[in-house]
Structures are given as C-alpha cells and as structure tokens.
C-alpha cells in the first residue's frame, strides 16, 4: 500500500523521518513521498531522510521558529492562519501515486495535534483516499511536574478531534514502552521508540508490495484489505513478534562439511508460526487494549517461503478470531527468502476506546 507520509510537529516529523529511512533500507517500499510541517526550525534541521525542500516551517510570528512549547492555543491559531500554505506543501507531493495519507504527530504537543484535524479536513475535500493518523501518547497521564501534567491534558484534548478527523488512528503509548528510569525525551530512547513504531507500520504497509526484485507474496495483503480493516475511524493497536529459525541442513560424509539445505519438517514450521503469532497477540501492543473489543483484525506473517505453512497460518487466523471474538480477520504473507527469522504482525482495529485514553481525557477535564 503506497503512502504519503506527513510529519506534523517535531515528534511527528521525527516519526515520518524514521519511516522514510526504514522504507529506503527495506526490501520493499510503501512510502511514495514525505513532508515535514513544524514550528521548530532546529527540529526540522535535525531530520535526516525527508528532503530539505519538503521541510516547512510555520508559525514564526507566534513561536519565532522555536516551537510552541506545548501551548495548544498558539498551535490552533497558527494552523488556522497558515492552513492554505500547509495544505499546498502536501498537495505538491506525488499525491497521485498514494493509496492513503499517514499523518504522524504527538498528541501531547502544541503543534502537530492541533494541525492534524484541520489538515485532514482540507485533504478530505480534495482527495478520495483514506487518511490515517499516528498518535503518540505521553509517558504518563498524571505526574509531578507541570509540563508533564500539561502534556497529559493536551493529549486528552487532542485525541477525540484527531479520531474524528482520521479513518483510523494508530496509537503508540510511550508510557508502555519506556523502561524504568528512562525518559522519552532522551534522544537514544526517543530513537528506539520511533524505530519500534516504524518497524510495525512498515511491516503492515509494505506487506502487499513486491520486493525490489519483483517477487510478490503468495497471499497478498493489497491496499483494499488494509482499507477494509481500518475502515471506521477508531483506535488501532499493533502487535509484533519475531523468532529466529534454523534452516535444516545435512552434511556430506557426516563430518559437518559441505552442508546443504534439506526439506523442512512441516511440524517445525507449524510450531514456529503458532508461537510467533501468539507472542505478537499476547505480548506488548503499541497501546494496551481489550482484545475482546476488537472488531476487525489483520494477520501478516513473514519469513522464508518454505516456513510460511498455509495450514499453520490459517489456524493462527482462526485462533486470533477466537481470541478477539471478531469474524473479520484478514491475512497475508511477506515471503523473505534471505532472512533467518519469522515475523508476525497483528493489526487490531475498530477499537472504540481504551483505558489509557480515558485517563488522558480525565486529565484534560481536571486541568
């Protein structure tokens, strides 16, 4: 599925930049074009992959090129004043080649989360393709410092307008993914979290694409499958797991010399698929949700073609349907002959709400 990726605000721009870099180095490509829209000149300059001509600074009359420091009112004002120019920056991209827009932002800031609903509305007036959001939640919802409390309140105010403006919102909870004594503002931690998120998004959107040598999956996840899964403007959580495999070999003369690959035992492949899928579903998701609240799902499995056992994948989809209670579980595969691991990506979609967002809304109401 081909994407036009838009980074909104400093955090959103870094996510878009990470997605573009991951897409460039991967065996497949889903990112058609990228743009960065921010009020912080320094953050724009620090981007590495988005072309400089596609980086746009706005809000300079209000923020002097140093951002809005989480002040939503400033963001709303600047978004209103410069919306025409910001829309044009996106419209100038290779939009005709995209199957969807992906708008990335932190919900806790003053720039991206205030721009996203307005920009999405403008895009929807012109383009007949889905508009997906990526929304990052702050580390905590109720904390000791004033800045952190404001971030929680900001996210609580932002989530519903962003949900209403998008066809689906991929939520990533920093609080769930930072370790004890870490902070998501630390560059190394921030980079790791962005890589974690981008790995999952790239696995989803590249699943239906041919690899750079032209090979296509046996069971393709095409754009329509993704669109149907993400079709109702609700929360999306992603699960992901990998498992290293050992390809079976035998050696001539029994001396460990001149080893060659032999046929894979079917039971081994089935067990590997089953284990990896269950880890993806039952492990840490991008945001903690009630699996029983899932209306639709998508299972993507990847690995060497001989390990992608049809029966095992079908059984895994049936198991996922039982776990979620959903009757709409789609699936596909990503054959990667040159890898030594199996991956499973699980998309849990159509989720009406989750505890984390409810807590952030409460923080906004008590501000």
N, C-alpha and C positions, 0 to 999 in steps of 0.2 A: 504494500500500500504506500503510495507516494505522498509525502508530507511537505507542507510549507510550515517551517518551524519559526515561531516568533518568540523571542525573549523579551519579557516586559519587566522593567525594574532590574536592579543589579542581580538579585538572586535568580530571577527568570532568565536573564541574559547568560549567566554562567551555566545554567542547565542547558539552554539552547546550544551554547558553545560546546559543552561536553557531548551532547547528542550528535552534533555535526562532526566532531572529532572521532567518535566511536563509529559513526557511519562511514567515514572515509577509510578507516583501517579494517573494516569488516569485510567478509567475503561477499556480502550483498549490500545493496544500497536502497534506502527508503526515503532519504532526505533530498528533496529536489532543490530547495533554497532556504536560506535563513536570513533573519533580520534581528537586530537588537535595538530596542527602544528604551532609553533610560534617561534619568535626570542627573546621573553622576558621571562626570567626564572621566574620572580616574578609573571607575569600574569598566567603562567602555574600552578604555585604552588597554586594560589588562586582558581582554579577550584574545584568544589565540587562533581560532579557526574561522569565525564569522568574518567575512571580508570587511575591510575598513569602510568601503563605500556603503555597506549595509548596516553601519552603526550610526544611530541617530540620537543626538542629544536634544532634549526639550526641557521646558520648564525653567529656563535660565533666569527669567525675570523674577521668579519666586525663589528658586534654590541656588542661583549663581553657579550652576554646574556642580554642586556638591551634594545633590540629593535632597530629600525632604525629611530625613531622619525620622521616618515613621509617621509623619503628620498626614493623615488621610485627607483633610480638608484642602491642603495645598495640592495634593495629587489630583483630587477631583476637579479643582479649579483649572489646573494646567491641562488636564486631559480634555476638558470642555473647550478651552481656548485654542488648543493646537490639534484637535482631533482630525481635521481635514488633512493637515500635513502628515500626521502619523499614519492615517489610512493610506495616503499616497505612497508612503515609504513601503508599505506592504504590497500595495497594488502594483508597484513597479517590479516586483519579483516575478519569477517564472510561474505565476499562479495557474496558468492554463494546464500545466503538467501535474498539478497536485490533485490528489483524491480527497484531501482534508487539510484543514489548518490545525496546528497544535500550538496553543498559546500557553506559555510557561511563565509562572510567577510564584513568588512567596505571598501567601495570604496575610502575612503579618506586617508587611511594609506599607509605605505610603504611596508608592509609585505604581508598581505593576498591578496590584489588586484593584486599584481604583481605575486604571486604564482598561483592564480586560473587558468588563461588561460593555463599555462604550465602544471599544474597537470591534468586539464581536458583533454588536448590533449593526455597525456600519458594514462589516464584511457580509453579514447575512442578507443585507439589502441588495448586494451585488452578486454574490456567489451562491450557487446551489449545491455546495458540498458541506459535509459536517464540519463543525467547529468544536474541537476537543480542548479541554483545559488540563493543565498540570498545576496542581495547587500544593505548595509545601506548607506544612504546619510548623509553628514554632516549637522549641524544645519542651516548654511547659505551659500549662494554662494558668496556674496561679503560683506566683513566685514572689521572692522577697523584693526585688528591685522594681523601681517604677518603669524602667524601659521594658522589662520582661512582662510586666502586667499590661503595659500598653500593647505589646505585640500580641498577647493573648486576646485582648479586647479587639484589636484590629482584625485578627483572623475571624473572630466571632461575627464581626460586622460584615466581613467580606464574603464569607462562604455562601450565603444564600443568593446574593446578586450574581456571583460567579457561576453557581449551579444553574440558575435560571438562564444565564446567557450562553451556556455551552450545551452541546449534545451529550456530553459525558465529562466527568471530572476525575482524572487520575489523582488520587490523594497520596501524598508521601508525608509521613509523620516523623519529623526529626527527633521527637521525644522517644520514639520507639527504637531508633537506630543509633543514637549516640550512646556511648558507653559511660560508665561511672567516671566522674571527674573530667569528662570531655565537654567541649562546647562546640556547637555547630558553627560558631564564628571563627574558630581556628582554621586557617587555610588548609592544613592537611586533613582535618576532619571533614571540612566542607567539601573538599575534592573527593574524598572517599564516599560521602553520601551521594554526591552528584553522579559518581560512577555507578553506584548501586542502583540508583533510579534509572539512569540511561541504559544500563545493561538490560533491564527488564523491558523498557519501552522499545528499544531497538529489536530485541528478540520478537516482540509482538509484530511490529510494523514491517520488519524485513521477512517475516515468515512466508509470505506469498510471492516474494520476489525471486527471480532466477539469480543464481550466483554469478560472479563475474566471468565465469567460463561458459555460462549459458544453461547450466543444469537447473531443472525445475523439480520441486518436490512431487512425490507420487500422489500425496493427498494435500492439495494446495489450500492454504488459507488466503483466499483472494479478498479484495477490498470489500466486496459485498458481505462476506462472512463477518468481517470486523465491524462493518457499519451496522449490521443486524444485531450483533452482540451489544454494541454501545449505543443503543438507539433511543434512550428515553430521558436523557438529561439527569442522570443520577450519579451516585458515587461509584467509582471503580477501584478495586483493590487488586494488586498483582502479587502472585506467589511465584517463587523461582527456586529451583534447586538443580545442582549438577552432581554427577557421580563419575569418578574416574573408572575406566574399564581396562581390562587386559585382553587384548586380542589373542585368541587361541593360536598357538603355533606348535610345530613339531620340528625336531632336528633330525637331519640325516645321520645315520650311524649311531644315534643315541649319545652323541658326545657334546651336544649343545652347539654344534657347528652347522652352518648353512640352514638356519631355521627358516621356515616358511609358514605363512598363514594357512590354517585349515578351517573346515566348516565350523560355524558357531553352533553350539548346542542350544536348541530352542529354549530349554528351561532357563538357561543362564540369561538369555535376552529378556524373557518374560519377567524374571525376578528383578532385573535391573530397571526395567521400565516401571514396574509396580512400585518399587522402593523410591525411585526418584520422584514420581508423581505424588506419592503420599507425603513425602518430605516437603514438596512445593506447597501443597494444600494445608498441611498441618503445621508447617513452620511459620516463621515470621513473615507477615504480609507487609505491603507498603503502608497500610493502616489497618489497625485491628478492627475487624468487623465480625458480626454474627454470620457464620456460614449459612445458617438457615434463612437469612434474609436475602440471599442471592436469587435473583430472578432468572439470570442467564449466565452462561459461562462459556469459556473457550479454552481448550487444552492444546498447547503446542508442544510437541516433542521433537528433539533434535539429537543427532548423533550419526555415526556411520550407518549407511543404509541397511546393512545386514542386521544391525541391532534394533531397528525400528520395526519390531514384530507387530503385524497387523492385529493379531488376536489380543496381545497384551495392551495395545493402545485402545482397542475397543472396550476391553474390560476396565481399563482405567477411566474411560469416559463414563461408563455405567456406574462405577464406584463414585465418581465425582457427582453424578446426578443424584445418587442416594444420599451423599453427604450434605448436599445443598437443598435437596428437595426440588430442584429445577428440572423441568422437562426439556429445556433448551440448552443443551451442552454441545457446542460445535467443536471441531478439532481439525488438526492438520499437522504436518511434519516439516522439519528442516533437515534434509539429508546433508551431512557434512563428512565426506569420506576421509578427510585428512585429520580428523580430531580423535582424541583418545578419551572422550567423555560423552556422557549422555546428559541432555538438559531437559527440564520440564518447566514450562511457563504456564501458569494458570491465571486466567482473567476472570475475576468475579465481578459481575456487573449488575446494574439495576437495583442497587442497594439504596434504600430510601434515606437512611440516616445511620449514624454510629455514635457510640458513647463519647468519643473524643470531640466530635463536632458539637455535640450537645453541651459539653463542658466549656468549649470556647464561646458558644453563644451565651452561656450563663455569665462568663467573664465580661462579655460586652454589655450585658444588661446591668451588671453591678458596677460598671465604671462610673 
